[in-house]
Amino acid sequence: MTSAFDRRTLLVGLLAGAALAGTGIAVSPGSGVPRSAPRPAPPPRPLAVPPLAPSTSDGGVRTFRLTAAPGSAALLPGAATPTWGYGLPFGGPTLRAARGERVRVHVTNRLPETTTAHWHGMTLPAAADGGPHQPIDPGATWSPEWTVEQPAATLWYHPHPHGATERHVHRGLSGLFLLDDADGPVTALPHRYGLDDIPVVVTDRTFTADGAFDEEHRSAHGLVGDTVLVNGTVAPYLTATTARVRLRLLDASPARSYRFARSDGRPLLLVGTDSGLLPAPLAVPDVQLTPGERAEVLLDLEPGRPVVLRSLPQDLGAVSGTERSAGASDTLDVLRILPADVLEPAPPLPEVLPHEPGPDPAAVTAARRLELGDDTIDGRTMDTGRIDAVVPAGAVEVWEIANTHTRPHNLHVHDARGQVLSAAGRDVPAAERGWKDTVYVAPRTTTRVLLRFGRHTDPHTPYMYHCHLLYHEDRGMMGQFVVVEPGGRAGPVRTRAGVGPHGGGHHG
């Protein structure tokens, strides 16, 4: 999702698919998206809500446990789909912690190959980031530990093994990581998880005749499916009992993006973006997300009047007809919401939100320009032994991201939170700058982002920046940087061997 809150193309995005009403199965002709094997339309199912991950207190540290393992899920009638998940057949539980808490996550790998666990959007030490330099071998356990140092936000976690991220995420490995402020949830907003505060993890798949995920047929964008899953549910519906619901939207697709809107034409109330809340609720016609981006929206409901959260066609600004293979002309029914005949009243909408002011442009110490090309950044593909940039701890920088290519790309920067200053030649007013860690850059345009980096230094262990269309990332559209003390230099890259079977050390 871009932070250019233009009323016409608000939160510029990618890709969505035409849908058989209520099913989330694409049926529009000529979209260029591979089609699932013919089968009857699946019946509507209640939306699955990922459970909150249990935690224990170990010496004052909130401790979670995740296990990545193969499984099997009944996603379609009469078929068993081979999947991967974190303690679930598909997806993972929702982790939840508060600002100021010390957290530890024991991640055990029961997969047949090496994986990693990346905390997308989290500010934390590089050795705990879970990128390609923190591998977890089969049978091993990795135990990163850090202190939550950022405000309330909707983050997520997923694998990040170099060259295999698309496949690991596509098989089902992802989950939400919710952050609260130090004094708990913002009670002026719906905050009862699973009741009026609903996780909506949106992704897409194409199925083979035997019900497996199709991992072979991809476009230049990657694996673009014809069937939408929300929290691992095909054709989902949500029975609402409150007059206002908060949807925490995550685009977890490998390549497809979505332009979310209400089927009744009423506006969405945008209250949060990737890494934090807005200054105030913002009424918008739609919200567009590219892979990896998040948004928090409120929907006001009326008793007994269903509404569908729908993804509409979008203009990607792509060149050479690539929109068709991206599914950008499609329409998808994502989630049907069925309000009860009697609804719990909604409290007054807050006029302001606990928003953290953005970085001060006067504090900028450096400006960098990146060029996104054909699976390259600055004309180079990823080299895990090469440091592409050195950033002082706590720096505020302007990154000018130019997409010189004909295809859509976005950029996710690890260990950084920021706000978009301008996109495609349009300035973004300060009052409409949402906190971002992933930004869309349309073909042949430039996006300028004001970024604030973390304060954890490590000259030997890099963070990543990369396109979050995962096929592009796997093909080498990624660079890396280290955070050092002011005036410091990068050292040789230190890549840890896969953590042994008795667990890894803690990283502060």
Rosetta blueprint (number, residue, H / E / L):
1 M L
2 T L
3 S L
4 A L
5 F L
6 D L
7 R L
8 R L
9 T L
10 L L
11 L L
12 V L
13 G L
14 L L
15 L L
16 A L
17 G L
18 A L
19 A E
20 L E
21 A L
22 G L
23 T L
24 G L
25 I E
26 A E
27 V L
28 S L
29 P L
30 G L
31 S L
32 G L
33 V L
34 P L
35 R L
36 S L
37 A L
38 P L
39 R L
40 P L
41 A L
42 P L
43 P L
44 P L
45 R E
46 P E
47 L L
48 A L
49 V L
50 P L
51 P L
52 L E
53 A L
54 P L
55 S L
56 T E
57 S E
58 D E
59 G L
60 G L
61 V E
62 R E
63 T E
64 F E
65 R E
66 L E
67 T E
68 A E
69 A E
70 P E
71 G E
72 S E
73 A E
74 A L
75 L L
76 L L
77 P L
78 G L
79 A L
80 A L
81 T E
82 P E
83 T E
84 W E
85 G E
86 Y E
87 G L
88 L L
89 P L
90 F L
91 G E
92 G L
93 P L
94 T E
95 L E
96 R E
97 A E
98 A E
99 R L
100 G L
101 E L
102 R E
103 V E
104 R E
105 V E
106 H E
107 V E
108 T E
109 N E
110 R L
111 L L
112 P L
113 E L
114 T L
115 T E
116 T L
117 A L
118 H E
119 W E
120 H E
121 G L
122 M L
123 T L
124 L L
125 P L
126 A H
127 A H
128 A H
129 D L
130 G L
131 G L
132 P L
133 H L
134 Q L
135 P L
136 I E
137 D L
138 P L
139 G L
140 A L
141 T E
142 W E
143 S L
144 P L
145 E E
146 W E
147 T E
148 V L
149 E L
150 Q L
151 P L
152 A L
153 A E
154 T E
155 L E
156 W E
157 Y E
158 H E
159 P L
160 H L
161 P L
162 H L
163 G L
164 A L
165 T H
166 E H
167 R H
168 H H
169 V H
170 H H
171 R L
172 G L
173 L L
174 S L
175 G E
176 L E
177 F E
178 L E
179 L E
180 D E
181 D E
182 A L
183 D L
184 G E
185 P L
186 V L
187 T L
188 A L
189 L L
190 P L
191 H L
192 R L
193 Y E
194 G L
195 L L
196 D L
197 D E
198 I E
199 P E
200 V E
201 V E
202 V E
203 T E
204 D E
205 R E
206 T L
207 F E
208 T L
209 A L
210 D L
211 G L
212 A L
213 F E
214 D L
215 E L
216 E L
217 H L
218 R L
219 S E
220 A L
221 H L
222 G E
223 L L
224 V L
225 G L
226 D L
227 T E
228 V E
229 L E
230 V E
231 N L
232 G L
233 T E
234 V E
235 A L
236 P E
237 Y E
238 L E
239 T E
240 A E
241 T E
242 T E
243 A L
244 R E
245 V E
246 R E
247 L E
248 R E
249 L E
250 L E
251 D E
252 A L
253 S L
254 P L
255 A L
256 R L
257 S L
258 Y E
259 R E
260 F E
261 A E
262 R E
263 S L
264 D L
265 G L
266 R L
267 P L
268 L E
269 L E
270 L E
271 V E
272 G E
273 T E
274 D L
275 S L
276 G E
277 L E
278 L E
279 P E
280 A E
281 P E
282 L E
283 A E
284 V E
285 P L
286 D L
287 V E
288 Q E
289 L E
290 T L
291 P L
292 G L
293 E L
294 R E
295 A E
296 E E
297 V E
298 L E
299 L E
300 D E
301 L L
302 E L
303 P L
304 G L
305 R L
306 P L
307 V E
308 V E
309 L E
310 R E
311 S E
312 L L
313 P L
314 Q L
315 D L
316 L L
317 G L
318 A L
319 V L
320 S L
321 G L
322 T H
323 E H
324 R H
325 S H
326 A H
327 G L
328 A L
329 S L
330 D L
331 T L
332 L E
333 D E
334 V E
335 L E
336 R E
337 I E
338 L E
339 P E
340 A E
341 D E
342 V E
343 L E
344 E E
345 P L
346 A L
347 P L
348 P L
349 L L
350 P L
351 E L
352 V L
353 L L
354 P L
355 H L
356 E L
357 P L
358 G L
359 P L
360 D L
361 P H
362 A H
363 A H
364 V L
365 T L
366 A E
367 A E
368 R E
369 R E
370 L E
371 E E
372 L E
373 G L
374 D L
375 D L
376 T L
377 I E
378 D L
379 G L
380 R E
381 T L
382 M L
383 D L
384 T L
385 G L
386 R L
387 I L
388 D L
389 A E
390 V E
391 V E
392 P E
393 A L
394 G L
395 A L
396 V E
397 E E
398 V E
399 W E
400 E E
401 I E
402 A E
403 N E
404 T L
405 H L
406 T L
407 R L
408 P L
409 H E
410 N E
411 L E
412 H E
413 V E
414 H L
415 D L
416 A E
417 R E
418 G E
419 Q E
420 V E
421 L E
422 S E
423 A E
424 A L
425 G L
426 R E
427 D E
428 V L
429 P L
430 A H
431 A H
432 E H
433 R L
434 G L
435 W L
436 K E
437 D L
438 T E
439 V E
440 Y E
441 V E
442 A L
443 P L
444 R L
445 T E
446 T E
447 T E
448 R E
449 V E
450 L E
451 L E
452 R E
453 F E
454 G L
455 R L
456 H L
457 T L
458 D L
459 P L
460 H L
461 T L
462 P L
463 Y E
464 M E
465 Y E
466 H E
467 C L
468 H L
469 L L
470 L H
471 Y H
472 H H
473 E H
474 D H
475 R L
476 G L
477 M L
478 M E
479 G E
480 Q E
481 F E
482 V E
483 V E
484 V E
485 E L
486 P L
487 G L
488 G L
489 R L
490 A L
491 G L
492 P L
493 V L
494 R L
495 T L
496 R L
497 A L
498 G L
499 V L
500 G L
501 P L
502 H L
503 G L
504 G L
505 G L
506 H L
507 H L
508 G L
